[in-house]
Amino acid sequence: MLVDATLPVPASLMTLLAGLAPLFTAPSFRTFCGLACGFLAQTGKRTVCGMLAGAGPSRRWPHDRAHCFFARARWNPDDLGLAAAVSGL
């Protein structure tokens, strides 16, 4: 079981991300939101480790949480891409 620590997500970004919530389980959506914040905040390479550093969840999450999200979490990248394209993200 992964330790869950809520990361602050700006309200304006959460409004955009909330439309994608049905594509994830609740724990996966929380991880997705944290990684999305890290992706946007990162000024260097946008790697998994870079996303962790960008949003600062490395102080709150176990490091493997982000890697597990991409390797084993229940979500479909194709569905996410289609939803983002349809919504204009």
N, C-alpha and C positions, 0 to 999 in steps of 0.2 A: 504494500500500500504506500502510495506516495504522500508525503507530508504536503498539506495544502496551505499555502499562504496566499492571501489575496494581494495582488499587485494593484496599485492605483492606475486606473485607465482614465484618461481625460474624457469628459462627458461627450464631447464632440466626436471623438473616435469611437466611443462605446455605442453611440447612435448608429454609426456605420456598421460596426461589427455585429450588433445585435441581430441584424437581418440574416446573419450567417449562422446564428446559434442552432437552428434546427438540424444543421449538418453534422453536429458533434454531440457526443455525450456531454453531460454537465462538467465533469472533470476535464475532458479534452478541450472544451470551450474555454475554460479558465486558463489552461495552458496556452491555447491559441492566442488569446487576448494578450497575455504576457509576452509571448514571442513576437506578436505583431507590434507591440510597443517598442520592444527591443530592436526590431528590424528598422523601424522608423527613426529611433534615437541613435542608432549606431552610425558613426561617421566613417568607420573603417570597413573592412570586409564584412559582408552580410552572411556570415557562416552561422551555424548553430551556436557556437561559442561566442561569436560576435553579438548575436541577439541576446544572449544571457548577460553579456557585459553591458550592452546598450540600455537595457531596462533595469539592470541591477538585481534581477531575481536570483542571481548566483548566491546572494547572501541569505535568501529565504527558501530556495528550492534546492533539493539535491541535484547535482549536475546532470545526472542521467535522465532526469524528468524530461528535459527538452529532447534528448536523443530518442527516448522511448516514444515520445509524441510522434515523431516521424517514422519510427520503425514499427510500432505495434499498436498505436491508438486506433480507435474505430472511427475513421473518417475517410472520405474518398477525395483525393486531390482533383479528380475530374469533376465531381459534383461541385467542389469549391470554386473551381475555375469557371464553370458554367454559371453558377450563382453570382459570382463577381461580375462576369460579363453582362449578364441580364440586368443587374442592379446598377451598372455603370460605375462600379468601384474602380 
